[in-house]
Amino acid sequence: MKRFGNSRDNNKYGASKVVFKGITFDSRYERDRYILLLHLQREGKISHLRLQQGFRIIKKVIKLVKKQLKTKVRWDERVVEQEARYHCDFLYKENGKIIVEEFKSKMTAELPDYILRRKLMVNKIYDHNSRQGRTQWVFREVIYERKGKVTITDK
């Protein structure tokens, strides 16, 4: 009998990892979304599909520390806080816009850690889009609910 979250095949939310064409997905629903996006790319509706694209959402914090040597003073950089990165599930181009897509179950979409990272990423996208002459970016959240129901929200 498998216990919830204790098997190597399952994560703590009950989803089983799935391998498709050598790519490991967190769930079969995420794999199915990837297959749909591949189909849309073949039809020419989207292009430049990528997986797990990383973005820096918080910069590294560095402070200068004074170090006294025998004959002079040297200033060294010390890292106070490491940078925080966000990795989206899918990144692709659709109708001239870059879509940053996150695929989540209803339960994981309500986790505080994800909500905070989503807010930071949406803030970064709004900052990017406010500058003229840049390709517009869209944060797309795809929430899988029970019985195959999917909710798609652009932010």
Residue pairs with C-beta under 8 A, 6 or more apart in sequence:
2 10
4 10
4 14
5 11
5 12
5 13
5 14
9 16
9 17
10 16
11 17
11 26
13 105
13 107
13 108
15 26
15 27
15 28
15 29
15 105
16 27
16 28
17 24
17 25
17 26
17 27
18 24
18 25
18 27
18 28
18 30
18 31
19 25
20 31
20 34
20 35
23 34
23 51
25 31
25 34
27 105
29 103
29 105
29 144
30 89
30 103
33 89
33 90
33 103
33 142
34 51
34 90
37 46
37 49
37 90
37 92
38 49
40 46
41 47
41 49
41 92
45 94
46 92
46 93
46 94
46 99
47 92
47 93
47 94
48 91
48 92
48 93
49 90
49 91
49 92
50 90
50 91
50 92
51 89
51 90
51 91
52 87
52 88
52 89
53 87
53 88
53 91
53 100
54 85
54 86
54 87
55 85
55 86
55 87
55 88
55 100
55 121
55 124
56 83
56 84
56 85
56 86
57 84
57 85
57 86
57 117
57 120
57 121
57 124
58 81
58 83
58 84
58 120
59 83
60 79
60 81
60 82
60 83
61 79
61 80
61 81
62 77
62 78
62 79
62 80
63 77
63 78
63 80
64 75
64 76
64 77
64 78
65 75
65 76
65 77
65 78
66 73
66 74
66 75
67 73
67 74
67 75
67 76
84 117
84 120
86 117
86 120
86 121
88 100
88 101
88 102
88 121
89 101
89 102
89 103
90 99
90 101
90 103
91 98
91 99
91 100
91 101
92 98
92 99
92 101
93 99
96 135
96 136
97 135
97 136
97 137
97 138
98 135
98 136
98 137
98 138
99 137
99 138
99 140
100 121
100 125
100 137
100 138
100 139
100 140
101 140
101 141
101 142
102 118
102 139
102 140
102 141
102 142
103 142
103 144
104 114
104 141
104 142
104 143
104 144
105 143
105 144
105 145
106 143
106 144
106 145
106 146
108 114
109 141
109 143
118 139
118 141
121 139
122 139
122 155
125 137
125 138
125 139
125 155
128 134
128 137
129 136
129 137
138 154
138 155
139 154
139 155
140 152
140 153
140 154
140 155
141 152
141 153
141 154
141 155
142 150
142 151
142 152
143 150
143 151
143 152
143 153
144 150
145 151
